[in-house]
Each structure stands twice: as structure tokens, then as C-alpha cells.
Amino acid sequence: MNTLVFGIPNCNTVKKARTWLDEQGVAYVFHDYKKQGVPADRLDAWIKAVGWEVLVNRQGTTWRKLDDATKAGVVDAATAKALMLAQASVIKRPVIEQDGKVKLVGFDEKKAAALLDQRP
């Protein structure tokens, strides 16, 4: 089982998810947007799997700090992708994949328990 966690290490939700995964004995690889960037090919797959609307975190500080014109310009998958590549912090975190498939965007312990294969 190949589990990948994408996010930013100092994000509280990412910390909570990683702690939970560790407690469940789920081995994973962490991909740090700040150090490694947003993988454009994975972003395409995420948009296809869950939709750009789910991925753009409109509740977060990064989104709130954007100017109105930038916010108004996010109207479809292409414009959302461009923003997410330019401003990784606007992506809802974490994005958790197993075997190349998106399992979770954001973190909720109950959803995680139901969706993730917890075999070590």
C-alpha cells in the first residue's frame, strides 16, 4: 500500500492527519509543497478525481489575502490549477492518496478511518 500525504508541515490539519496516520500504523511518504512544490501531474489527477472546487480552500488565510480580481478569476479547472500552482497554500490540506488515488482532501478522523486502508 503506497500512501502519500501532500501538504505543508506547519499546517495544523496536516499535523493532525500525520499524527493520526502514525497512531494507526499507516506508513506514508510526506510531500512538502513548500520544499518540493506542487506536482502538476498530481494536481491534474486531483482535479479530475474530486473537482477543483474541493481543492481550493476558500476558508484559508491565503485565499482571504488574495485580491478580489484574483479570487474572481478562479472560475474553472484551468484557472484554479494556475492559482494552486502559483500559491500552494491555497490548496485544501492535506491531500491523501493511496496507490495513486485521492482518498481524502482535508482531514476528518472518521472519514479517514472509513476510507483509508489501515493495514500496516
Backbone atoms as SQL, in Angstrom:
CREATE TABLE atoms (id INTEGER PRIMARY KEY, chain TEXT, resi INTEGER, resn TEXT, atom TEXT, x REAL, y REAL, z REAL);
INSERT INTO atoms VALUES
  (1, 'A', 1, 'MET', 'N', 0.855, -1.184, 0.000),
  (2, 'A', 1, 'MET', 'CA', 0.000, 0.000, 0.000),
  (3, 'A', 1, 'MET', 'C', 0.891, 1.233, 0.000),
  (4, 'A', 2, 'ASN', 'N', 0.718, 2.067, -0.996),
  (5, 'A', 2, 'ASN', 'CA', 1.520, 3.267, -1.145),
  (6, 'A', 2, 'ASN', 'C', 0.672, 4.482, -0.764),
  (7, 'A', 3, 'THR', 'N', 0.961, 5.078, 0.394),
  (8, 'A', 3, 'THR', 'CA', 0.201, 6.229, 0.868),
  (9, 'A', 3, 'THR', 'C', 1.077, 7.473, 0.800),
  (10, 'A', 4, 'LEU', 'N', 0.531, 8.526, 0.177),
  (11, 'A', 4, 'LEU', 'CA', 1.219, 9.807, 0.078),
  (12, 'A', 4, 'LEU', 'C', 0.365, 10.869, 0.748),
  (13, 'A', 5, 'VAL', 'N', 1.025, 11.733, 1.506),
  (14, 'A', 5, 'VAL', 'CA', 0.354, 12.851, 2.159),
  (15, 'A', 5, 'VAL', 'C', 0.988, 14.120, 1.608),
  (16, 'A', 6, 'PHE', 'N', 0.163, 14.972, 1.007),
  (17, 'A', 6, 'PHE', 'CA', 0.634, 16.217, 0.422),
  (18, 'A', 6, 'PHE', 'C', 0.169, 17.372, 1.296),
  (19, 'A', 7, 'GLY', 'N', 1.081, 18.288, 1.604),
  (20, 'A', 7, 'GLY', 'CA', 0.693, 19.428, 2.414),
  (21, 'A', 7, 'GLY', 'C', 1.873, 20.271, 2.829),
  (22, 'A', 8, 'ILE', 'N', 1.655, 21.017, 3.882),
  (23, 'A', 8, 'ILE', 'CA', 2.647, 21.920, 4.452),
  (24, 'A', 8, 'ILE', 'C', 2.853, 21.488, 5.899),
  (25, 'A', 9, 'PRO', 'N', 4.108, 21.258, 6.313),
  (26, 'A', 9, 'PRO', 'CA', 4.340, 20.658, 7.624),
  (27, 'A', 9, 'PRO', 'C', 3.836, 21.462, 8.818),
  (28, 'A', 10, 'ASN', 'N', 3.757, 22.783, 8.721),
  (29, 'A', 10, 'ASN', 'CA', 3.326, 23.560, 9.880),
  (30, 'A', 10, 'ASN', 'C', 1.818, 23.788, 9.925),
  (31, 'A', 11, 'CYS', 'N', 1.085, 23.232, 8.968),
  (32, 'A', 11, 'CYS', 'CA', -0.377, 23.327, 8.949),
  (33, 'A', 11, 'CYS', 'C', -0.949, 22.427, 10.044),
  (34, 'A', 12, 'ASN', 'N', -1.821, 22.960, 10.885),
  (35, 'A', 12, 'ASN', 'CA', -2.381, 22.181, 11.989),
  (36, 'A', 12, 'ASN', 'C', -3.166, 20.964, 11.511),
  (37, 'A', 13, 'THR', 'N', -3.892, 21.103, 10.421),
  (38, 'A', 13, 'THR', 'CA', -4.669, 19.975, 9.907),
  (39, 'A', 13, 'THR', 'C', -3.744, 18.886, 9.385),
  (40, 'A', 14, 'VAL', 'N', -2.664, 19.273, 8.743),
  (41, 'A', 14, 'VAL', 'CA', -1.678, 18.297, 8.261),
  (42, 'A', 14, 'VAL', 'C', -1.028, 17.601, 9.452),
  (43, 'A', 15, 'LYS', 'N', -0.688, 18.359, 10.478),
  (44, 'A', 15, 'LYS', 'CA', -0.090, 17.762, 11.684),
  (45, 'A', 15, 'LYS', 'C', -1.041, 16.738, 12.303),
  (46, 'A', 16, 'LYS', 'N', -2.321, 17.100, 12.376),
  (47, 'A', 16, 'LYS', 'CA', -3.324, 16.204, 12.953),
  (48, 'A', 16, 'LYS', 'C', -3.428, 14.922, 12.123),
  (49, 'A', 17, 'ALA', 'N', -3.446, 15.065, 10.804),
  (50, 'A', 17, 'ALA', 'CA', -3.544, 13.903, 9.921),
  (51, 'A', 17, 'ALA', 'C', -2.319, 13.002, 10.054),
  (52, 'A', 18, 'ARG', 'N', -1.143, 13.607, 10.073),
  (53, 'A', 18, 'ARG', 'CA', 0.085, 12.811, 10.175),
  (54, 'A', 18, 'ARG', 'C', 0.159, 12.087, 11.515),
  (55, 'A', 19, 'THR', 'N', -0.242, 12.762, 12.579),
  (56, 'A', 19, 'THR', 'CA', -0.257, 12.127, 13.903),
  (57, 'A', 19, 'THR', 'C', -1.216, 10.947, 13.897),
  (58, 'A', 20, 'TRP', 'N', -2.397, 11.145, 13.331),
  (59, 'A', 20, 'TRP', 'CA', -3.385, 10.072, 13.280),
  (60, 'A', 20, 'TRP', 'C', -2.852, 8.887, 12.465),
  (61, 'A', 21, 'LEU', 'N', -2.268, 9.165, 11.307),
  (62, 'A', 21, 'LEU', 'CA', -1.711, 8.087, 10.474),
  (63, 'A', 21, 'LEU', 'C', -0.629, 7.324, 11.239),
  (64, 'A', 22, 'ASP', 'N', 0.234, 8.061, 11.937),
  (65, 'A', 22, 'ASP', 'CA', 1.284, 7.417, 12.740),
  (66, 'A', 22, 'ASP', 'C', 0.663, 6.517, 13.810),
  (67, 'A', 23, 'GLU', 'N', -0.353, 7.019, 14.499),
  (68, 'A', 23, 'GLU', 'CA', -1.013, 6.247, 15.559),
  (69, 'A', 23, 'GLU', 'C', -1.692, 4.987, 15.013),
  (70, 'A', 24, 'GLN', 'N', -2.150, 5.049, 13.765),
  (71, 'A', 24, 'GLN', 'CA', -2.816, 3.902, 13.145),
  (72, 'A', 24, 'GLN', 'C', -1.818, 2.924, 12.520),
  (73, 'A', 25, 'GLY', 'N', -0.554, 3.303, 12.521),
  (74, 'A', 25, 'GLY', 'CA', 0.466, 2.457, 11.920),
  (75, 'A', 25, 'GLY', 'C', 0.453, 2.474, 10.401),
  (76, 'A', 26, 'VAL', 'N', -0.096, 3.535, 9.815),
  (77, 'A', 26, 'VAL', 'CA', -0.130, 3.666, 8.363),
  (78, 'A', 26, 'VAL', 'C', 1.180, 4.304, 7.904),
  (79, 'A', 27, 'ALA', 'N', 1.945, 3.560, 7.140),
  (80, 'A', 27, 'ALA', 'CA', 3.189, 4.105, 6.592),
  (81, 'A', 27, 'ALA', 'C', 2.832, 5.031, 5.437),
  (82, 'A', 28, 'TYR', 'N', 3.506, 6.173, 5.363),
  (83, 'A', 28, 'TYR', 'CA', 3.225, 7.136, 4.297),
  (84, 'A', 28, 'TYR', 'C', 4.483, 7.927, 3.974),
  (85, 'A', 29, 'VAL', 'N', 4.445, 8.553, 2.823),
  (86, 'A', 29, 'VAL', 'CA', 5.503, 9.469, 2.417),
  (87, 'A', 29, 'VAL', 'C', 4.881, 10.858, 2.425),
  (88, 'A', 30, 'PHE', 'N', 5.577, 11.820, 3.035),
  (89, 'A', 30, 'PHE', 'CA', 5.077, 13.192, 3.095),
  (90, 'A', 30, 'PHE', 'C', 5.706, 14.022, 1.988),
  (91, 'A', 31, 'HIS', 'N', 4.865, 14.720, 1.236),
  (92, 'A', 31, 'HIS', 'CA', 5.327, 15.624, 0.174),
  (93, 'A', 31, 'HIS', 'C', 5.054, 17.056, 0.634),
  (94, 'A', 32, 'ASP', 'N', 6.103, 17.804, 0.873),
  (95, 'A', 32, 'ASP', 'CA', 6.037, 19.176, 1.381),
  (96, 'A', 32, 'ASP', 'C', 5.937, 20.150, 0.212),
  (97, 'A', 33, 'TYR', 'N', 4.792, 20.810, 0.072),
  (98, 'A', 33, 'TYR', 'CA', 4.602, 21.788, -1.000),
  (99, 'A', 33, 'TYR', 'C', 5.649, 22.897, -0.966),
  (100, 'A', 34, 'LYS', 'N', 6.007, 23.309, 0.233),
  (101, 'A', 34, 'LYS', 'CA', 6.947, 24.427, 0.358),
  (102, 'A', 34, 'LYS', 'C', 8.330, 24.070, -0.177),
  (103, 'A', 35, 'LYS', 'N', 8.781, 22.851, 0.093),
  (104, 'A', 35, 'LYS', 'CA', 10.115, 22.437, -0.335),
  (105, 'A', 35, 'LYS', 'C', 10.119, 21.765, -1.699),
  (106, 'A', 36, 'GLN', 'N', 9.079, 20.986, -1.997),
  (107, 'A', 36, 'GLN', 'CA', 9.070, 20.177, -3.210),
  (108, 'A', 36, 'GLN', 'C', 8.141, 20.709, -4.296),
  (109, 'A', 37, 'GLY', 'N', 7.362, 21.722, -3.972),
  (110, 'A', 37, 'GLY', 'CA', 6.423, 22.264, -4.939),
  (111, 'A', 37, 'GLY', 'C', 5.184, 21.390, -5.087),
  (112, 'A', 38, 'VAL', 'N', 4.243, 21.896, -5.843),
  (113, 'A', 38, 'VAL', 'CA', 3.019, 21.161, -6.121),
  (114, 'A', 38, 'VAL', 'C', 3.247, 20.357, -7.393),
  (115, 'A', 39, 'PRO', 'N', 3.079, 19.044, -7.341),
  (116, 'A', 39, 'PRO', 'CA', 3.279, 18.239, -8.548),
  (117, 'A', 39, 'PRO', 'C', 2.127, 18.461, -9.533),
  (118, 'A', 40, 'ALA', 'N', 2.419, 19.126, -10.645),
  (119, 'A', 40, 'ALA', 'CA', 1.387, 19.499, -11.617),
  (120, 'A', 40, 'ALA', 'C', 0.615, 18.289, -12.130),
  (121, 'A', 41, 'ASP', 'N', 1.302, 17.173, -12.354),
  (122, 'A', 41, 'ASP', 'CA', 0.603, 15.986, -12.854),
  (123, 'A', 41, 'ASP', 'C', -0.377, 15.437, -11.817),
  (124, 'A', 42, 'ARG', 'N', -0.010, 15.502, -10.549),
  (125, 'A', 42, 'ARG', 'CA', -0.909, 15.034, -9.489),
  (126, 'A', 42, 'ARG', 'C', -2.086, 16.000, -9.350),
  (127, 'A', 43, 'LEU', 'N', -1.808, 17.282, -9.501),
  (128, 'A', 43, 'LEU', 'CA', -2.865, 18.280, -9.402),
  (129, 'A', 43, 'LEU', 'C', -3.935, 18.017, -10.460),
  (130, 'A', 44, 'ASP', 'N', -3.521, 17.678, -11.676),
  (131, 'A', 44, 'ASP', 'CA', -4.486, 17.318, -12.729),
  (132, 'A', 44, 'ASP', 'C', -5.338, 16.125, -12.300),
  (133, 'A', 45, 'ALA', 'N', -4.694, 15.119, -11.721),
  (134, 'A', 45, 'ALA', 'CA', -5.417, 13.922, -11.277),
  (135, 'A', 45, 'ALA', 'C', -6.387, 14.259, -10.145),
  (136, 'A', 46, 'TRP', 'N', -5.967, 15.123, -9.230),
  (137, 'A', 46, 'TRP', 'CA', -6.843, 15.513, -8.122),
  (138, 'A', 46, 'TRP', 'C', -8.063, 16.259, -8.633),
  (139, 'A', 47, 'ILE', 'N', -7.834, 17.190, -9.569),
  (140, 'A', 47, 'ILE', 'CA', -8.943, 17.958, -10.138),
  (141, 'A', 47, 'ILE', 'C', -9.927, 17.009, -10.810),
  (142, 'A', 48, 'LYS', 'N', -9.407, 16.045, -11.537),
  (143, 'A', 48, 'LYS', 'CA', -10.269, 15.076, -12.213),
  (144, 'A', 48, 'LYS', 'C', -11.034, 14.220, -11.190),
  (145, 'A', 49, 'ALA', 'N', -10.372, 13.844, -10.106),
  (146, 'A', 49, 'ALA', 'CA', -10.982, 12.949, -9.111),
  (147, 'A', 49, 'ALA', 'C', -12.003, 13.640, -8.216),
  (148, 'A', 50, 'VAL', 'N', -11.690, 14.830, -7.724),
  (149, 'A', 50, 'VAL', 'CA', -12.566, 15.456, -6.724),
  (150, 'A', 50, 'VAL', 'C', -13.114, 16.819, -7.138),
  (151, 'A', 51, 'GLY', 'N', -12.585, 17.379, -8.218),
  (152, 'A', 51, 'GLY', 'CA', -13.037, 18.690, -8.665),
  (153, 'A', 51, 'GLY', 'C', -12.216, 19.821, -8.072),
  (154, 'A', 52, 'TRP', 'N', -12.024, 20.844, -8.864),
  (155, 'A', 52, 'TRP', 'CA', -11.206, 21.975, -8.407),
  (156, 'A', 52, 'TRP', 'C', -11.864, 22.708, -7.251),
  (157, 'A', 53, 'GLU', 'N', -13.193, 22.679, -7.189),
  (158, 'A', 53, 'GLU', 'CA', -13.916, 23.387, -6.136),
  (159, 'A', 53, 'GLU', 'C', -13.571, 22.835, -4.749),
  (160, 'A', 54, 'VAL', 'N', -13.338, 21.531, -4.665),
  (161, 'A', 54, 'VAL', 'CA', -12.974, 20.895, -3.394),
  (162, 'A', 54, 'VAL', 'C', -11.546, 21.269, -3.006),
  (163, 'A', 55, 'LEU', 'N', -10.680, 21.383, -3.991),
  (164, 'A', 55, 'LEU', 'CA', -9.258, 21.611, -3.720),
  (165, 'A', 55, 'LEU', 'C', -8.928, 23.041, -3.314),
  (166, 'A', 56, 'VAL', 'N', -9.663, 24.015, -3.821),
  (167, 'A', 56, 'VAL', 'CA', -9.376, 25.413, -3.484),
  (168, 'A', 56, 'VAL', 'C', -9.989, 25.714, -2.119),
  (169, 'A', 57, 'ASN', 'N', -9.115, 26.026, -1.168),
  (170, 'A', 57, 'ASN', 'CA', -9.543, 26.303, 0.203),
  (171, 'A', 57, 'ASN', 'C', -9.930, 27.772, 0.331),
  (172, 'A', 58, 'ARG', 'N', -11.209, 28.024, 0.188),
  (173, 'A', 58, 'ARG', 'CA', -11.707, 29.409, 0.252),
  (174, 'A', 58, 'ARG', 'C', -11.889, 29.901, 1.683),
  (175, 'A', 59, 'GLN', 'N', -11.627, 29.032, 2.651),
  (176, 'A', 59, 'GLN', 'CA', -11.752, 29.425, 4.051),
  (177, 'A', 59, 'GLN', 'C', -10.401, 29.847, 4.640),
  (178, 'A', 60, 'GLY', 'N', -9.331, 29.531, 3.947),
  (179, 'A', 60, 'GLY', 'CA', -7.992, 29.737, 4.487),
  (180, 'A', 60, 'GLY', 'C', -7.466, 31.156, 4.361),
  (181, 'A', 61, 'THR', 'N', -6.420, 31.413, 5.109),
  (182, 'A', 61, 'THR', 'CA', -5.776, 32.724, 5.130),
  (183, 'A', 61, 'THR', 'C', -5.247, 33.117, 3.757),
  (184, 'A', 62, 'THR', 'N', -4.656, 32.184, 3.042),
  (185, 'A', 62, 'THR', 'CA', -4.081, 32.508, 1.730),
  (186, 'A', 62, 'THR', 'C', -5.160, 33.028, 0.797),
  (187, 'A', 63, 'TRP', 'N', -6.297, 32.363, 0.743),
  (188, 'A', 63, 'TRP', 'CA', -7.401, 32.801, -0.112),
  (189, 'A', 63, 'TRP', 'C', -7.883, 34.193, 0.322),
  (190, 'A', 64, 'ARG', 'N', -8.072, 34.392, 1.614),
  (191, 'A', 64, 'ARG', 'CA', -8.580, 35.675, 2.117),
  (192, 'A', 64, 'ARG', 'C', -7.633, 36.829, 1.799),
  (193, 'A', 65, 'LYS', 'N', -6.339, 36.535, 1.688),
  (194, 'A', 65, 'LYS', 'CA', -5.361, 37.587, 1.401),
  (195, 'A', 65, 'LYS', 'C', -5.261, 37.935, -0.082),
  (196, 'A', 66, 'LEU', 'N', -5.846, 37.103, -0.933),
  (197, 'A', 66, 'LEU', 'CA', -5.803, 37.381, -2.367),
  (198, 'A', 66, 'LEU', 'C', -6.656, 38.598, -2.692),
  (199, 'A', 67, 'ASP', 'N', -6.257, 39.336, -3.732),
  (200, 'A', 67, 'ASP', 'CA', -7.071, 40.479, -4.142),
  (201, 'A', 67, 'ASP', 'C', -8.354, 39.969, -4.809),
  (202, 'A', 68, 'ASP', 'N', -9.357, 40.826, -4.847),
  (203, 'A', 68, 'ASP', 'CA', -10.661, 40.430, -5.369),
  (204, 'A', 68, 'ASP', 'C', -10.608, 39.984, -6.819),
  (205, 'A', 69, 'ALA', 'N', -9.766, 40.623, -7.607),
  (206, 'A', 69, 'ALA', 'CA', -9.657, 40.257, -9.024),
  (207, 'A', 69, 'ALA', 'C', -9.130, 38.834, -9.181),
  (208, 'A', 70, 'THR', 'N', -8.150, 38.466, -8.369),
  (209, 'A', 70, 'THR', 'CA', -7.599, 37.102, -8.425),
  (210, 'A', 70, 'THR', 'C', -8.669, 36.099, -8.019),
  (211, 'A', 71, 'LYS', 'N', -9.380, 36.388, -6.939),
  (212, 'A', 71, 'LYS', 'CA', -10.447, 35.491, -6.490),
  (213, 'A', 71, 'LYS', 'C', -11.512, 35.328, -7.569),
  (214, 'A', 72, 'ALA', 'N', -11.915, 36.445, -8.153),
  (215, 'A', 72, 'ALA', 'CA', -12.964, 36.423, -9.181),
  (216, 'A', 72, 'ALA', 'C', -12.503, 35.684, -10.436),
  (217, 'A', 73, 'GLY', 'N', -11.192, 35.619, -10.652),
  (218, 'A', 73, 'GLY', 'CA', -10.656, 34.957, -11.829),
  (219, 'A', 73, 'GLY', 'C', -10.617, 33.445, -11.738),
  (220, 'A', 74, 'VAL', 'N', -10.906, 32.895, -10.553),
  (221, 'A', 74, 'VAL', 'CA', -10.907, 31.439, -10.385),
  (222, 'A', 74, 'VAL', 'C', -12.319, 30.945, -10.701),
  (223, 'A', 75, 'VAL', 'N', -12.483, 30.513, -11.957),
  (224, 'A', 75, 'VAL', 'CA', -13.821, 30.176, -12.436),
  (225, 'A', 75, 'VAL', 'C', -13.934, 28.764, -13.021),
  (226, 'A', 76, 'ASP', 'N', -12.797, 28.104, -13.203),
  (227, 'A', 76, 'ASP', 'CA', -12.831, 26.770, -13.788),
  (228, 'A', 76, 'ASP', 'C', -11.561, 26.021, -13.408),
  (229, 'A', 77, 'ALA', 'N', -11.438, 24.798, -13.890),
  (230, 'A', 77, 'ALA', 'CA', -10.294, 23.959, -13.523),
  (231, 'A', 77, 'ALA', 'C', -8.967, 24.590, -13.935),
  (232, 'A', 78, 'ALA', 'N', -8.918, 25.194, -15.113),
  (233, 'A', 78, 'ALA', 'CA', -7.655, 25.777, -15.596),
  (234, 'A', 78, 'ALA', 'C', -7.209, 26.953, -14.738),
  (235, 'A', 79, 'THR', 'N', -8.133, 27.836, -14.398),
  (236, 'A', 79, 'THR', 'CA', -7.753, 28.998, -13.584),
  (237, 'A', 79, 'THR', 'C', -7.451, 28.584, -12.146),
  (238, 'A', 80, 'ALA', 'N', -8.171, 27.593, -11.649),
  (239, 'A', 80, 'ALA', 'CA', -7.895, 27.090, -10.300),
  (240, 'A', 80, 'ALA', 'C', -6.523, 26.426, -10.259),
  (241, 'A', 81, 'LYS', 'N', -6.205, 25.642, -11.287),
  (242, 'A', 81, 'LYS', 'CA', -4.900, 24.980, -11.332),
  (243, 'A', 81, 'LYS', 'C', -3.780, 26.012, -11.353),
  (244, 'A', 82, 'ALA', 'N', -3.922, 27.038, -12.162),
  (245, 'A', 82, 'ALA', 'CA', -2.892, 28.079, -12.235),
  (246, 'A', 82, 'ALA', 'C', -2.677, 28.719, -10.868),
  (247, 'A', 83, 'LEU', 'N', -3.755, 29.010, -10.160),
  (248, 'A', 83, 'LEU', 'CA', -3.636, 29.594, -8.827),
  (249, 'A', 83, 'LEU', 'C', -2.977, 28.621, -7.858),
  (250, 'A', 84, 'MET', 'N', -3.392, 27.352, -7.887),
  (251, 'A', 84, 'MET', 'CA', -2.835, 26.371, -6.957),
  (252, 'A', 84, 'MET', 'C', -1.347, 26.131, -7.217),
  (253, 'A', 85, 'LEU', 'N', -0.929, 26.188, -8.468),
  (254, 'A', 85, 'LEU', 'CA', 0.498, 26.041, -8.768),
  (255, 'A', 85, 'LEU', 'C', 1.288, 27.256, -8.294),
  (256, 'A', 86, 'ALA', 'N', 0.686, 28.434, -8.415),
  (257, 'A', 86, 'ALA', 'CA', 1.368, 29.671, -8.012),
  (258, 'A', 86, 'ALA', 'C', 1.330, 29.875, -6.497),
  (259, 'A', 87, 'GLN', 'N', 0.259, 29.435, -5.862),
  (260, 'A', 87, 'GLN', 'CA', 0.047, 29.643, -4.420),
  (261, 'A', 87, 'GLN', 'C', -0.348, 28.313, -3.776),
  (262, 'A', 88, 'ALA', 'N', 0.617, 27.477, -3.502),
  (263, 'A', 88, 'ALA', 'CA', 0.337, 26.139, -2.972),
  (264, 'A', 88, 'ALA', 'C', -0.498, 26.182, -1.696),
  (265, 'A', 89, 'SER', 'N', -0.358, 27.236, -0.925),
  (266, 'A', 89, 'SER', 'CA', -1.083, 27.324, 0.350),
  (267, 'A', 89, 'SER', 'C', -2.593, 27.453, 0.171),
  (268, 'A', 90, 'VAL', 'N', -3.055, 27.696, -1.046),
  (269, 'A', 90, 'VAL', 'CA', -4.489, 27.806, -1.284),
  (270, 'A', 90, 'VAL', 'C', -5.133, 26.429, -1.479),
  (271, 'A', 91, 'ILE', 'N', -4.323, 25.382, -1.583),
  (272, 'A', 91, 'ILE', 'CA', -4.856, 24.028, -1.721),
  (273, 'A', 91, 'ILE', 'C', -5.298, 23.525, -0.351),
  (274, 'A', 92, 'LYS', 'N', -6.524, 22.999, -0.292),
  (275, 'A', 92, 'LYS', 'CA', -7.018, 22.434, 0.959),
  (276, 'A', 92, 'LYS', 'C', -6.102, 21.290, 1.368),
  (277, 'A', 93, 'ARG', 'N', -5.742, 21.250, 2.641),
  (278, 'A', 93, 'ARG', 'CA', -4.752, 20.283, 3.115),
  (279, 'A', 93, 'ARG', 'C', -5.300, 19.414, 4.233),
  (280, 'A', 94, 'PRO', 'N', -4.712, 18.220, 4.325),
  (281, 'A', 94, 'PRO', 'CA', -3.814, 17.571, 3.373),
  (282, 'A', 94, 'PRO', 'C', -4.600, 16.906, 2.245),
  (283, 'A', 95, 'VAL', 'N', -3.875, 16.558, 1.191),
  (284, 'A', 95, 'VAL', 'CA', -4.427, 15.676, 0.168),
  (285, 'A', 95, 'VAL', 'C', -3.753, 14.330, 0.420),
  (286, 'A', 96, 'ILE', 'N', -4.563, 13.308, 0.636),
  (287, 'A', 96, 'ILE', 'CA', -4.018, 11.985, 0.935),
  (288, 'A', 96, 'ILE', 'C', -4.396, 11.030, -0.192),
  (289, 'A', 97, 'GLU', 'N', -3.377, 10.399, -0.736),
  (290, 'A', 97, 'GLU', 'CA', -3.559, 9.420, -1.804),
  (291, 'A', 97, 'GLU', 'C', -3.151, 8.042, -1.309),
  (292, 'A', 98, 'GLN', 'N', -3.799, 7.040, -1.852),
  (293, 'A', 98, 'GLN', 'CA', -3.335, 5.659, -1.692),
  (294, 'A', 98, 'GLN', 'C', -3.316, 5.041, -3.072),
  (295, 'A', 99, 'ASP', 'N', -2.170, 4.470, -3.408),
  (296, 'A', 99, 'ASP', 'CA', -1.989, 3.831, -4.702),
  (297, 'A', 99, 'ASP', 'C', -2.435, 4.728, -5.855),
  (298, 'A', 100, 'GLY', 'N', -2.073, 6.008, -5.763),
  (299, 'A', 100, 'GLY', 'CA', -2.340, 6.950, -6.838),
  (300, 'A', 100, 'GLY', 'C', -3.753, 7.497, -6.905),
  (301, 'A', 101, 'LYS', 'N', -4.604, 7.133, -5.945),
  (302, 'A', 101, 'LYS', 'CA', -5.983, 7.613, -5.942),
  (303, 'A', 101, 'LYS', 'C', -6.223, 8.502, -4.735),
  (304, 'A', 102, 'VAL', 'N', -6.889, 9.631, -4.960),
  (305, 'A', 102, 'VAL', 'CA', -7.204, 10.548, -3.870),
  (306, 'A', 102, 'VAL', 'C', -8.189, 9.866, -2.929),
  (307, 'A', 103, 'LYS', 'N', -7.830, 9.818, -1.653),
  (308, 'A', 103, 'LYS', 'CA', -8.706, 9.253, -0.630),
  (309, 'A', 103, 'LYS', 'C', -9.359, 10.350, 0.207),
  (310, 'A', 104, 'LEU', 'N', -8.595, 11.385, 0.528),
  (311, 'A', 104, 'LEU', 'CA', -9.103, 12.478, 1.365),
  (312, 'A', 104, 'LEU', 'C', -8.527, 13.806, 0.915),
  (313, 'A', 105, 'VAL', 'N', -9.346, 14.841, 1.026),
  (314, 'A', 105, 'VAL', 'CA', -8.886, 16.221, 0.894),
  (315, 'A', 105, 'VAL', 'C', -9.353, 16.898, 2.161),
  (316, 'A', 106, 'GLY', 'N', -8.397, 17.395, 2.939),
  (317, 'A', 106, 'GLY', 'CA', -8.721, 17.856, 4.277),
  (318, 'A', 106, 'GLY', 'C', -8.615, 16.656, 5.201),
  (319, 'A', 107, 'PHE', 'N', -8.933, 16.836, 6.471),
  (320, 'A', 107, 'PHE', 'CA', -8.823, 15.694, 7.369),
  (321, 'A', 107, 'PHE', 'C', -9.973, 15.649, 8.350),
  (322, 'A', 108, 'ASP', 'N', -10.580, 14.481, 8.421),
  (323, 'A', 108, 'ASP', 'CA', -11.608, 14.166, 9.398),
  (324, 'A', 108, 'ASP', 'C', -11.327, 12.730, 9.822),
  (325, 'A', 109, 'GLU', 'N', -11.140, 12.534, 11.104),
  (326, 'A', 109, 'GLU', 'CA', -10.730, 11.220, 11.608),
  (327, 'A', 109, 'GLU', 'C', -11.702, 10.101, 11.221),
  (328, 'A', 110, 'LYS', 'N', -13.003, 10.366, 11.325),
  (329, 'A', 110, 'LYS', 'CA', -13.983, 9.332, 10.986),
  (330, 'A', 110, 'LYS', 'C', -13.938, 8.986, 9.502),
  (331, 'A', 111, 'LYS', 'N', -13.846, 10.000, 8.666),
  (332, 'A', 111, 'LYS', 'CA', -13.753, 9.750, 7.223),
  (333, 'A', 111, 'LYS', 'C', -12.458, 9.016, 6.897),
  (334, 'A', 112, 'ALA', 'N', -11.391, 9.415, 7.563),
  (335, 'A', 112, 'ALA', 'CA', -10.099, 8.770, 7.314),
  (336, 'A', 112, 'ALA', 'C', -10.163, 7.294, 7.671),
  (337, 'A', 113, 'ALA', 'N', -10.755, 6.982, 8.807),
  (338, 'A', 113, 'ALA', 'CA', -10.858, 5.588, 9.239),
  (339, 'A', 113, 'ALA', 'C', -11.676, 4.771, 8.256),
  (340, 'A', 114, 'ALA', 'N', -12.703, 5.382, 7.697),
  (341, 'A', 114, 'ALA', 'CA', -13.567, 4.668, 6.756),
  (342, 'A', 114, 'ALA', 'C', -12.923, 4.514, 5.380),
  (343, 'A', 115, 'LEU', 'N', -12.125, 5.486, 4.973),
  (344, 'A', 115, 'LEU', 'CA', -11.606, 5.499, 3.603),
  (345, 'A', 115, 'LEU', 'C', -10.225, 4.918, 3.417),
  (346, 'A', 116, 'LEU', 'N', -9.404, 5.018, 4.439),
  (347, 'A', 116, 'LEU', 'CA', -8.017, 4.560, 4.278),
  (348, 'A', 116, 'LEU', 'C', -7.873, 3.114, 4.673),
  (349, 'A', 117, 'ASP', 'N', -7.116, 2.416, 3.881),
  (350, 'A', 117, 'ASP', 'CA', -6.784, 1.032, 4.210),
  (351, 'A', 117, 'ASP', 'C', -5.772, 1.099, 5.335),
  (352, 'A', 118, 'GLN', 'N', -6.110, 0.594, 6.502),
  (353, 'A', 118, 'GLN', 'CA', -5.240, 0.748, 7.665),
  (354, 'A', 118, 'GLN', 'C', -4.300, -0.408, 7.890),
  (355, 'A', 119, 'ARG', 'N', -4.188, -1.298, 6.936),
  (356, 'A', 119, 'ARG', 'CA', -3.224, -2.400, 7.106),
  (357, 'A', 119, 'ARG', 'C', -1.807, -1.836, 7.085),
  (358, 'A', 120, 'PRO', 'N', -0.943, -2.299, 7.996),
  (359, 'A', 120, 'PRO', 'CA', 0.446, -1.801, 8.010),
  (360, 'A', 120, 'PRO', 'C', 1.218, -2.280, 6.796);
